[in-house]
Structures are given as structure tokens and as C-alpha cells.
């Protein structure tokens, strides 16, 4: 006996009520739990596909205004629209071997003669298993396509690329984002490791090679920054994260890498470092240069406080105070100019 532990939605295309009863009785004898919907017209069949959403279709071949070939075609259109697989089994009277082969080629999963309905439960089980495998395949494929599309969008927005290197077959694969990162159109040429090294800035080439060699021989992963000269002659700074896969013997067999353009980040970092340098200069000016003339002014003011009647001494003291004031004014102006540099 065939054991199917869930309720199936069975769409039966049949114009003879007695034959419907025989089919349903055989399903029950096969311990198949099901809910059925019976139709015998094209419009009803199309509506049942959309609303009933059957798990399997059992179809007679010939009805007064409809037949299994038309039904099979409509079923395929429905499956393509939903990206699902729904088994279609022809259940009919005597047919020629040529017609049966034609139906199978057209997409039917099986055909059962009405005088041999005992084979129907086993045929349903086989068709459902085949459909389950196909639906899993479609689901995985759909997810891969969706993930790849998402990855392409992420790479484009973040100026990122990815790549793989098969160290055994000596094959390299770049993503679309990796090509764009290097200034090329996607898949413009067959990528190689030597081609990549030719893009790396000469001053960073030795360091990058050393890191890659160390990773391949005894590492698990690495992160490295280096510069490239892209196809348009622009110098870019990249951050690369690479993971190595090894076989059972510990030999490196595959590299997987993710590369990001961090040129703007490096530019901003340099600007911040420049501003920090300017701030330090301002702080030094405040703590050293400003305090010098200020200390002299305070000393001169103290002399004035002790001054009695020496008019010449007073004039000299005032001249020194004025000179110190001008020095302090110049320093303050310099501080203002430094501050303006930061604002720019």
C-alpha cells in the first residue's frame, strides 16, 4: 500500500461521474488522504488551477468540448507562471501506444488505463516524489538567482567586488563588481592572477605578494590594503579580505576574496589627520606663543604699578607694552587663519 501522510488536493478532469467514483475509491484504498475537485470544461479547469491550487492533476483524455492535450498545455502555463511543478497523470480508456508516448513527451508524468486503476496510487506517489525534487531544485535555483541579483546590486552600490581562485585548476573568476572596480566592463576578458598583479600599484606589489604567499602556505584568512591603477589610469586604494579553503591534506585549493574601494575613506582619513595636525599647531601656539607676550605684558604692567615719576621710563614701558600687544594680535590672527583652514 502507498502511504501519503498529508491531504492532497487532487484536480480531476472527468465528465463521467462513475469514473470519478472509481478513481476516488482507488485513492482511498491506497491510503491517500485527499480533497478533490471535479471539472469537465476548459473555463472551470482554468479557474480550478488558480483557486484550488492542486497538488496533482488526473485527466481523462476526451470530453465533449475539452481534451487532455489542451489541459496539459494550460497546466504547463500555470506551472510556468507560478514556477512550480504539478504532476499531470492521464487516466483514460484504451489509447494507442503512440498517443501515450506523445502525452509523455508533451509533459504528462504517466498514463493509467481505467481498467487498471490499481496502479494509480503508486503512480501518484512516484509523480509526487519527482515533483518534490523538481520543486526543491527550482526553489534553490530561484534563491541563487535572487541572491546573485542582490549581490550584484550590493556590489554596485558599495563599490565592491568578489572573486574566486581555483588553485588546482589555475582558474580565476571575477564578479561583475570586480571588473567594474578595476575599470573594465563585466566579463570583458578572461581574468588571471597575473592580470590582477598587473593592475596593482608597483609600490604595493611586493607587499601584496608576500601576504598572499603567507596566506596560501599557512594562513586561514587575511585583510590587506593596497593601491591599484585601474583601466582608466585612476589610482584607487582597495581593502581586500581573503579566505583560503584547504583539502583534507591541508593543501590550499581555493581562495575566495572580497574587495572594496576605500579611496574616499582614505581621503577623508587624510583630511581628518590634517585637521588634527592643524589643531595641534593651534594648541601649541596658544600654550607657547601666546603666553610669551602675555607674560611680558603682565610684567610690564607690574612695573607701571611700581612706577613713580620717571617719564622716560614710562615711555619705554608703554612702547614695550604696545609691541607685546601687536605680537599678541599677530598670533591671534594666525590662530584665526588656522581655524579657517579646518572649516574649509
C-alpha contacts under 8 A as a table, 3 or more apart, distances in Angstrom:
res1	aa1	res2	aa2	distance
1	X	30	X	5.63
1	X	31	X	7.14
2	X	30	X	5.45
2	X	31	X	6.38
2	X	32	X	7.34
2	X	121	X	6.29
2	X	122	X	6.25
2	X	125	X	7.14
3	X	30	X	7.17
3	X	31	X	5.80
3	X	32	X	6.54
4	X	7	X	7.87
4	X	31	X	6.94
4	X	32	X	5.50
4	X	33	X	7.02
4	X	125	X	7.60
5	X	32	X	7.57
5	X	33	X	7.24
6	X	32	X	7.99
6	X	33	X	6.30
6	X	34	X	7.84
7	X	32	X	7.43
7	X	33	X	4.63
7	X	34	X	4.60
7	X	35	X	6.74
8	X	32	X	7.69
8	X	33	X	6.24
8	X	34	X	4.38
8	X	35	X	6.11
8	X	54	X	7.72
8	X	55	X	6.03
8	X	56	X	7.65
9	X	34	X	5.78
9	X	35	X	5.02
9	X	36	X	5.80
9	X	37	X	7.85
9	X	52	X	7.56
9	X	53	X	7.48
9	X	54	X	4.82
9	X	55	X	5.15
9	X	56	X	6.73
10	X	34	X	6.61
10	X	35	X	6.11
10	X	36	X	4.64
10	X	37	X	6.47
10	X	54	X	5.62
10	X	55	X	6.13
10	X	56	X	5.26
10	X	57	X	5.95
10	X	58	X	7.25
11	X	36	X	5.73
11	X	37	X	5.04
11	X	38	X	6.14
11	X	39	X	7.75
11	X	48	X	7.61
11	X	54	X	5.80
11	X	55	X	7.87
11	X	56	X	6.37
11	X	57	X	4.82
11	X	58	X	6.22
12	X	20	X	7.57
12	X	36	X	6.92
12	X	37	X	6.05
12	X	38	X	4.76
12	X	39	X	6.40
12	X	57	X	6.02
12	X	58	X	4.86
12	X	59	X	5.85
13	X	38	X	5.92
13	X	39	X	5.12
13	X	40	X	5.39
13	X	45	X	7.46
13	X	57	X	7.53
13	X	58	X	6.16
13	X	59	X	4.51
13	X	60	X	5.96
14	X	17	X	7.57
14	X	19	X	7.56
14	X	20	X	6.74
14	X	38	X	6.74
14	X	39	X	6.30
14	X	40	X	5.35
14	X	59	X	6.34
14	X	60	X	5.43
14	X	63	X	7.39
15	X	39	X	7.33
15	X	40	X	5.22
15	X	63	X	6.38
16	X	19	X	5.40
16	X	20	X	6.44
17	X	20	X	4.98
17	X	21	X	6.29
18	X	21	X	5.10
18	X	22	X	6.35
19	X	22	X	5.01
19	X	23	X	6.21
19	X	114	X	7.98
20	X	23	X	5.15
20	X	24	X	6.20
20	X	38	X	7.92
21	X	24	X	5.22
21	X	25	X	5.99
22	X	25	X	5.12
22	X	26	X	6.20
23	X	26	X	5.21
23	X	27	X	6.35
23	X	117	X	7.10
24	X	27	X	5.06
24	X	28	X	6.31
25	X	28	X	5.17
25	X	29	X	6.23
26	X	29	X	5.00
26	X	30	X	6.20
26	X	117	X	6.78
26	X	118	X	6.57
26	X	120	X	7.42
26	X	121	X	7.37
27	X	30	X	5.02
27	X	31	X	6.55
27	X	32	X	5.40
27	X	33	X	7.81
27	X	120	X	7.50
27	X	121	X	6.05
28	X	31	X	5.06
28	X	32	X	5.49
28	X	33	X	6.95
29	X	32	X	7.49
30	X	121	X	5.63
32	X	121	X	7.52
37	X	48	X	7.69
37	X	52	X	7.77
39	X	44	X	5.98
39	X	45	X	5.98
40	X	44	X	7.15
40	X	45	X	7.11
40	X	63	X	7.03
40	X	66	X	7.34
41	X	44	X	5.34
41	X	45	X	6.07
41	X	65	X	6.88
41	X	66	X	6.21
42	X	45	X	5.04
42	X	46	X	6.27
42	X	65	X	7.87
42	X	66	X	6.23
42	X	71	X	7.54
43	X	46	X	5.19
43	X	47	X	6.18
44	X	47	X	5.09
44	X	48	X	6.01
45	X	48	X	5.09
45	X	49	X	6.30
45	X	71	X	7.70
46	X	49	X	5.22
46	X	50	X	6.64
46	X	74	X	7.34
47	X	50	X	5.30
47	X	51	X	6.07
47	X	52	X	7.87
48	X	51	X	5.19
48	X	52	X	4.96
48	X	53	X	6.86
48	X	54	X	7.88
49	X	52	X	5.75
49	X	53	X	5.13
49	X	54	X	6.49
49	X	75	X	7.68
49	X	78	X	7.27
50	X	53	X	5.67
54	X	57	X	6.83
54	X	86	X	7.40
55	X	86	X	5.85
55	X	87	X	7.27
56	X	86	X	5.52
56	X	87	X	4.99
56	X	88	X	6.16
56	X	89	X	7.91
56	X	124	X	7.98
56	X	128	X	7.66
57	X	86	X	7.27
57	X	87	X	6.19
57	X	88	X	4.78
57	X	89	X	6.20
58	X	88	X	6.11
58	X	89	X	4.99
58	X	90	X	5.92
58	X	91	X	6.20
59	X	68	X	6.16
59	X	71	X	7.95
59	X	88	X	7.41
59	X	89	X	6.30
59	X	90	X	4.95
59	X	91	X	5.51
59	X	92	X	7.48
60	X	63	X	7.51
60	X	67	X	7.37
60	X	68	X	6.31
60	X	90	X	5.95
60	X	91	X	5.03
60	X	92	X	4.85
61	X	67	X	5.21
61	X	68	X	4.53
61	X	69	X	7.51
61	X	90	X	6.76
61	X	91	X	7.20
61	X	92	X	5.76
62	X	66	X	6.54
62	X	67	X	4.56
62	X	68	X	6.53
63	X	66	X	5.15
63	X	67	X	5.67
66	X	70	X	6.99
66	X	71	X	7.67
67	X	70	X	5.67
67	X	71	X	6.34
68	X	71	X	4.82
68	X	72	X	5.86
68	X	90	X	7.35
69	X	72	X	5.13
69	X	73	X	6.33
69	X	103	X	7.35
70	X	73	X	5.16
70	X	74	X	6.31
71	X	74	X	5.13
71	X	75	X	6.03
72	X	75	X	4.96
72	X	76	X	6.21
72	X	88	X	7.26
72	X	106	X	7.68
72	X	107	X	7.26
72	X	108	X	7.15
73	X	76	X	5.20
73	X	77	X	6.40
74	X	77	X	5.12
74	X	78	X	6.24
75	X	78	X	5.05
75	X	79	X	6.19
75	X	86	X	7.97
76	X	79	X	5.02
76	X	80	X	6.08
76	X	107	X	7.96
77	X	80	X	5.14
77	X	81	X	6.20
78	X	81	X	5.21
78	X	82	X	6.31
79	X	82	X	5.16
79	X	83	X	5.51
79	X	84	X	5.06
79	X	85	X	5.87
79	X	86	X	6.83
80	X	83	X	4.86
80	X	84	X	6.75
83	X	138	X	7.29
84	X	135	X	5.93
84	X	138	X	7.42
85	X	131	X	5.57
85	X	132	X	7.91
85	X	134	X	6.68
85	X	135	X	5.95
86	X	131	X	6.49
87	X	108	X	7.30
87	X	109	X	6.07
87	X	127	X	5.85
87	X	128	X	6.57
87	X	131	X	6.43
88	X	107	X	7.74
88	X	108	X	5.13
88	X	109	X	5.54
88	X	110	X	7.27
89	X	108	X	5.87
89	X	109	X	5.57
89	X	110	X	4.97
89	X	111	X	5.47
89	X	112	X	7.33
89	X	124	X	7.92
90	X	108	X	7.02
90	X	110	X	6.28
90	X	111	X	4.36
90	X	112	X	6.05
91	X	111	X	5.82
91	X	112	X	4.77
91	X	113	X	5.80
91	X	114	X	6.19
92	X	95	X	7.57
92	X	111	X	7.65
92	X	112	X	6.49
92	X	113	X	5.21
92	X	114	X	5.44
93	X	113	X	5.38
93	X	114	X	5.35
93	X	115	X	7.41
94	X	113	X	6.47
94	X	114	X	7.97
95	X	99	X	6.49
95	X	100	X	6.82
96	X	99	X	5.26
96	X	100	X	6.40
97	X	100	X	5.11
97	X	101	X	6.26
98	X	101	X	5.22
98	X	102	X	6.19
99	X	102	X	4.92
99	X	103	X	6.25
100	X	103	X	5.17
100	X	104	X	6.38
100	X	111	X	6.87
101	X	104	X	5.14
101	X	105	X	6.18
102	X	105	X	5.14
102	X	106	X	6.13
103	X	106	X	4.95
103	X	107	X	6.48
103	X	108	X	5.58
104	X	107	X	5.25
104	X	108	X	4.59
104	X	109	X	6.19
104	X	110	X	6.60
104	X	111	X	8.00
105	X	108	X	7.09
108	X	111	X	7.55
109	X	127	X	6.31
110	X	123	X	7.10
110	X	127	X	7.81
112	X	116	X	6.73
112	X	117	X	6.66
112	X	119	X	7.28
112	X	120	X	6.66
113	X	116	X	5.32
113	X	117	X	6.62
114	X	117	X	5.49
116	X	119	X	6.24
116	X	120	X	7.88
117	X	120	X	5.19
118	X	121	X	6.96
119	X	122	X	5.65
119	X	123	X	6.23
120	X	123	X	5.00
120	X	124	X	6.10
121	X	124	X	5.07
121	X	125	X	6.24
122	X	125	X	5.11
122	X	126	X	6.26
123	X	126	X	5.18
123	X	127	X	6.11
124	X	127	X	5.10
124	X	128	X	5.99
125	X	128	X	5.22
125	X	129	X	6.24
126	X	129	X	5.26
126	X	130	X	6.29
127	X	130	X	5.13
127	X	131	X	6.10
128	X	131	X	4.92
128	X	132	X	6.01
129	X	132	X	4.97
129	X	133	X	6.34
130	X	133	X	5.31
130	X	134	X	6.28
131	X	134	X	4.99
131	X	135	X	5.96
132	X	135	X	5.13
132	X	136	X	6.16
133	X	136	X	5.15
133	X	137	X	6.22
134	X	137	X	5.00
134	X	138	X	6.17
135	X	138	X	5.01
135	X	139	X	6.04
136	X	139	X	5.01
136	X	140	X	6.17
137	X	140	X	5.25
137	X	141	X	6.05
138	X	141	X	5.01
138	X	142	X	5.89
139	X	142	X	5.05
139	X	143	X	6.15
140	X	143	X	5.10
140	X	144	X	6.13
141	X	144	X	5.03
141	X	145	X	6.14
142	X	145	X	5.11
142	X	146	X	6.02
143	X	146	X	4.93
143	X	147	X	5.85
144	X	147	X	5.05
144	X	148	X	5.90
145	X	148	X	5.07
145	X	149	X	6.09
146	X	149	X	5.14
146	X	150	X	6.13
147	X	150	X	4.96
147	X	151	X	5.95
148	X	151	X	4.93
148	X	152	X	6.10
149	X	152	X	5.10
149	X	153	X	6.29
150	X	153	X	5.12
150	X	154	X	6.11
151	X	154	X	5.00
151	X	155	X	6.02
152	X	155	X	5.14
152	X	156	X	6.16
152	X	176	X	7.10
152	X	177	X	6.84
153	X	156	X	5.13
153	X	157	X	6.18
154	X	157	X	5.25
154	X	158	X	5.95
154	X	160	X	7.61
155	X	158	X	5.31
155	X	159	X	5.57
155	X	160	X	4.49
155	X	161	X	5.77
155	X	177	X	5.40
156	X	159	X	5.39
156	X	160	X	6.66
156	X	177	X	6.13
157	X	160	X	7.78
158	X	260	X	7.53
159	X	177	X	7.12
159	X	181	X	6.64
159	X	260	X	6.05
159	X	261	X	5.74
160	X	177	X	5.89
160	X	178	X	6.81
160	X	181	X	6.89
160	X	258	X	7.23
160	X	259	X	5.56
160	X	260	X	4.33
160	X	261	X	6.33
161	X	174	X	7.67
161	X	175	X	6.15
161	X	176	X	7.14
161	X	177	X	4.25
161	X	178	X	3.88
161	X	179	X	7.54
161	X	180	X	7.93
161	X	181	X	6.63
161	X	258	X	5.84
161	X	259	X	5.10
161	X	260	X	6.44
162	X	174	X	6.21
162	X	175	X	5.44
162	X	177	X	6.91
162	X	178	X	5.74
162	X	256	X	7.58
162	X	257	X	5.59
162	X	258	X	4.40
162	X	259	X	6.00
163	X	172	X	7.32
163	X	173	X	5.53
163	X	174	X	4.43
163	X	175	X	5.93
163	X	178	X	7.04
163	X	256	X	5.93
163	X	257	X	5.27
163	X	258	X	6.57
164	X	172	X	5.77
164	X	173	X	5.20
164	X	174	X	6.66
164	X	254	X	7.14
164	X	255	X	5.59
164	X	256	X	4.57
164	X	257	X	6.32
165	X	170	X	7.10
165	X	171	X	5.77
165	X	172	X	4.37
165	X	173	X	6.37
165	X	254	X	5.58
165	X	255	X	5.02
165	X	256	X	6.57
166	X	169	X	5.58
166	X	170	X	5.42
166	X	171	X	5.04
166	X	172	X	6.24
166	X	253	X	6.20
166	X	254	X	4.77
166	X	255	X	6.76
167	X	170	X	4.86
167	X	171	X	6.88
167	X	252	X	7.22
167	X	253	X	5.00
167	X	254	X	5.49
167	X	255	X	7.48
168	X	171	X	7.93
168	X	253	X	5.78
168	X	254	X	7.70
171	X	192	X	7.06
172	X	191	X	5.92
172	X	192	X	5.56
172	X	193	X	6.88
173	X	191	X	6.44
174	X	177	X	7.85
174	X	178	X	5.64
174	X	179	X	6.63
174	X	187	X	7.90
174	X	191	X	6.83
175	X	178	X	5.16
175	X	179	X	6.65
175	X	186	X	7.56
176	X	179	X	5.32
176	X	180	X	6.38
176	X	185	X	7.79
176	X	186	X	4.73
176	X	187	X	6.98
177	X	180	X	5.05
177	X	181	X	5.96
177	X	186	X	7.50
178	X	181	X	4.98
178	X	182	X	6.47
178	X	259	X	7.41
179	X	182	X	5.33
179	X	183	X	6.43
179	X	184	X	5.09
179	X	185	X	6.08
179	X	186	X	5.26
179	X	187	X	7.00
179	X	188	X	7.93
180	X	183	X	4.90
180	X	184	X	5.14
180	X	185	X	6.00
180	X	186	X	6.53
181	X	184	X	7.46
181	X	230	X	7.76
181	X	261	X	7.29
182	X	199	X	7.71
182	X	229	X	7.91
182	X	230	X	4.86
182	X	231	X	6.22
183	X	230	X	5.38
183	X	231	X	4.81
183	X	232	X	6.19
184	X	188	X	6.65
184	X	231	X	6.51
185	X	188	X	5.37
187	X	190	X	6.88
191	X	195	X	6.52
191	X	196	X	7.51
192	X	195	X	5.14
192	X	196	X	6.46
193	X	196	X	5.08
193	X	197	X	6.32
194	X	197	X	5.04
194	X	198	X	6.26
195	X	198	X	5.13
195	X	199	X	6.80
196	X	199	X	5.30
196	X	200	X	6.78
197	X	200	X	5.20
197	X	205	X	7.20
199	X	228	X	5.52
199	X	229	X	5.60
199	X	230	X	6.35
200	X	204	X	6.86
200	X	205	X	6.03
200	X	226	X	7.55
200	X	227	X	6.09
200	X	228	X	4.20
200	X	229	X	6.30
201	X	204	X	5.44
201	X	205	X	6.21
201	X	226	X	7.59
201	X	227	X	5.26
201	X	228	X	4.57
201	X	229	X	5.89
201	X	235	X	7.99
202	X	205	X	5.17
202	X	206	X	7.87
203	X	206	X	7.35
204	X	207	X	5.57
204	X	208	X	6.26
204	X	226	X	5.93
204	X	227	X	6.52
205	X	208	X	5.25
205	X	209	X	6.20
206	X	209	X	5.19
206	X	210	X	6.23
207	X	210	X	5.19
207	X	211	X	6.36
208	X	211	X	5.19
208	X	212	X	6.19
208	X	224	X	7.58
208	X	226	X	7.22
209	X	212	X	5.11
209	X	213	X	6.05
210	X	213	X	5.21
210	X	214	X	6.17
211	X	214	X	5.17
211	X	215	X	6.19
211	X	222	X	7.75
211	X	224	X	7.86
212	X	215	X	5.06
212	X	216	X	6.22
213	X	216	X	5.21
213	X	217	X	6.17
214	X	217	X	5.33
214	X	218	X	6.05
214	X	219	X	6.31
215	X	218	X	5.66
215	X	219	X	4.09
215	X	220	X	6.45
215	X	221	X	6.51
215	X	222	X	6.83
215	X	244	X	7.32
216	X	219	X	6.14
216	X	244	X	6.95
216	X	252	X	5.92
217	X	252	X	7.33
219	X	222	X	7.63
219	X	244	X	7.42
220	X	243	X	6.08
220	X	244	X	5.54
220	X	245	X	7.74
221	X	241	X	7.35
221	X	242	X	5.46
221	X	243	X	4.35
221	X	244	X	6.06
222	X	241	X	5.78
222	X	242	X	5.40
222	X	243	X	6.77
223	X	239	X	7.11
223	X	240	X	5.59
223	X	241	X	4.46
223	X	242	X	6.51
224	X	239	X	5.80
224	X	240	X	5.36
224	X	241	X	6.69
225	X	237	X	6.99
225	X	238	X	5.59
225	X	239	X	4.50
225	X	240	X	6.30
226	X	237	X	5.76
226	X	238	X	5.53
226	X	239	X	6.73
227	X	235	X	6.71
227	X	236	X	5.49
227	X	237	X	4.35
227	X	238	X	5.93
228	X	235	X	5.70
228	X	236	X	5.42
228	X	237	X	6.51
228	X	238	X	7.45
229	X	232	X	7.77
229	X	233	X	5.51
229	X	234	X	5.47
229	X	235	X	4.65
229	X	236	X	6.47
230	X	233	X	5.28
230	X	234	X	5.44
230	X	235	X	6.52
230	X	236	X	7.29
231	X	234	X	7.43
236	X	261	X	6.93
236	X	262	X	7.71
236	X	263	X	5.53
237	X	261	X	6.11
237	X	262	X	5.63
237	X	263	X	4.75
237	X	266	X	7.54
238	X	259	X	6.55
238	X	260	X	5.52
238	X	261	X	4.67
238	X	262	X	5.42
238	X	263	X	6.88
239	X	259	X	5.70
239	X	260	X	5.26
239	X	261	X	6.55
239	X	262	X	6.45
240	X	257	X	6.78
240	X	258	X	5.71
240	X	259	X	4.42
240	X	260	X	6.49
241	X	257	X	5.54
241	X	258	X	5.30
241	X	259	X	6.50
242	X	255	X	6.69
242	X	256	X	5.64
242	X	257	X	4.19
242	X	258	X	6.50
243	X	255	X	5.78
243	X	256	X	5.33
243	X	257	X	6.33
244	X	252	X	6.43
244	X	253	X	7.59
244	X	254	X	5.89
244	X	255	X	4.65
244	X	256	X	6.52
245	X	252	X	5.77
245	X	253	X	5.91
245	X	254	X	5.09
245	X	255	X	6.26
246	X	249	X	7.56
246	X	250	X	5.21
246	X	251	X	5.06
246	X	252	X	4.25
246	X	253	X	5.35
246	X	254	X	6.95
247	X	250	X	5.26
247	X	251	X	5.49
247	X	252	X	6.62
247	X	253	X	6.51
248	X	251	X	7.45
252	X	255	X	7.88
261	X	264	X	7.84
262	X	265	X	5.08
262	X	266	X	6.13
263	X	266	X	5.14
263	X	267	X	6.17
264	X	267	X	4.96
264	X	268	X	6.18
265	X	268	X	5.12
265	X	269	X	6.09
266	X	269	X	4.91
266	X	270	X	6.17
267	X	270	X	5.16
267	X	271	X	6.27
268	X	271	X	4.99
268	X	272	X	6.20
269	X	272	X	5.09
269	X	273	X	6.15
270	X	273	X	4.97
270	X	274	X	6.10
271	X	274	X	5.04
271	X	275	X	6.19
272	X	275	X	5.00
272	X	276	X	6.07
273	X	276	X	5.00
273	X	277	X	6.17
274	X	277	X	5.05
274	X	278	X	6.28
275	X	278	X	4.98
275	X	279	X	6.13
275	X	342	X	5.69
276	X	279	X	4.98
276	X	280	X	6.20
277	X	280	X	5.11
277	X	281	X	6.30
278	X	281	X	5.00
278	X	282	X	6.22
278	X	338	X	6.57
278	X	339	X	7.95
278	X	342	X	7.40
279	X	282	X	5.00
279	X	283	X	6.12
279	X	338	X	7.93
279	X	339	X	7.89
280	X	283	X	4.99
280	X	284	X	6.12
281	X	284	X	5.06
281	X	285	X	6.14
282	X	285	X	5.03
282	X	286	X	6.14
282	X	335	X	5.97
282	X	338	X	6.92
282	X	339	X	7.97
283	X	286	X	5.08
283	X	287	X	6.10
284	X	287	X	5.12
284	X	288	X	5.81
284	X	289	X	7.47
285	X	288	X	5.34
285	X	289	X	4.90
285	X	290	X	6.22
285	X	331	X	7.55
285	X	335	X	7.49
286	X	289	X	6.13
286	X	290	X	5.16
286	X	291	X	7.02
287	X	290	X	6.44
287	X	291	X	6.22
288	X	291	X	5.43
288	X	292	X	6.48
289	X	292	X	5.48
289	X	293	X	7.36
289	X	331	X	7.19
290	X	293	X	6.15
290	X	294	X	6.23
290	X	328	X	6.14
290	X	331	X	6.60
290	X	332	X	7.83
291	X	294	X	4.92
291	X	295	X	5.78
292	X	295	X	5.29
292	X	296	X	6.45
293	X	296	X	4.98
293	X	297	X	6.11
293	X	324	X	5.07
293	X	325	X	7.25
293	X	327	X	6.66
293	X	328	X	6.16
294	X	297	X	5.10
294	X	298	X	6.23
294	X	324	X	7.24
294	X	325	X	7.98
294	X	328	X	7.16
295	X	298	X	5.09
295	X	299	X	6.23
296	X	299	X	5.00
296	X	300	X	6.09
296	X	321	X	7.77
296	X	324	X	7.02
297	X	300	X	5.01
297	X	301	X	6.02
297	X	320	X	7.90
297	X	321	X	5.58
297	X	324	X	6.33
297	X	325	X	7.57
298	X	301	X	5.08
298	X	302	X	6.25
299	X	302	X	5.02
299	X	303	X	6.43
300	X	303	X	4.98
300	X	304	X	6.34
300	X	317	X	6.43
300	X	320	X	7.58
300	X	321	X	6.58
301	X	304	X	5.04
301	X	305	X	6.32
301	X	321	X	7.96
302	X	305	X	5.09
302	X	306	X	6.63
303	X	306	X	5.15
303	X	307	X	6.04
303	X	317	X	7.92
304	X	307	X	4.84
304	X	314	X	7.34
304	X	317	X	7.47
307	X	310	X	7.21
307	X	314	X	7.54
310	X	313	X	5.22
310	X	314	X	6.26
311	X	314	X	4.95
311	X	315	X	6.36
312	X	315	X	5.20
312	X	316	X	6.41
313	X	316	X	5.22
313	X	317	X	6.16
314	X	317	X	5.05
314	X	318	X	6.15
315	X	318	X	5.12
315	X	319	X	6.18
316	X	319	X	5.08
316	X	320	X	6.29
317	X	320	X	5.16
317	X	321	X	6.25
318	X	321	X	4.99
318	X	322	X	6.11
319	X	322	X	5.09
319	X	323	X	6.16
320	X	323	X	5.07
320	X	324	X	6.16
321	X	324	X	5.14
321	X	325	X	6.09
322	X	325	X	4.99
322	X	326	X	6.24
323	X	326	X	5.15
323	X	327	X	6.27
324	X	327	X	4.98
324	X	328	X	6.13
325	X	328	X	5.04
325	X	329	X	6.12
326	X	329	X	4.93
326	X	330	X	6.18
327	X	330	X	5.14
327	X	331	X	6.28
328	X	331	X	5.12
328	X	332	X	6.15
329	X	332	X	5.11
329	X	333	X	6.20
330	X	333	X	5.08
330	X	334	X	6.29
331	X	334	X	5.03
331	X	335	X	6.28
332	X	335	X	5.03
332	X	336	X	6.30
333	X	336	X	5.03
333	X	337	X	6.30
334	X	337	X	5.05
334	X	338	X	6.24
335	X	338	X	5.07
335	X	339	X	6.20
336	X	339	X	5.05
336	X	340	X	6.25
337	X	340	X	5.02
337	X	341	X	6.42
338	X	341	X	5.13
338	X	342	X	6.78
339	X	342	X	5.28
339	X	343	X	6.61
340	X	343	X	5.06
340	X	344	X	6.42
341	X	344	X	5.27
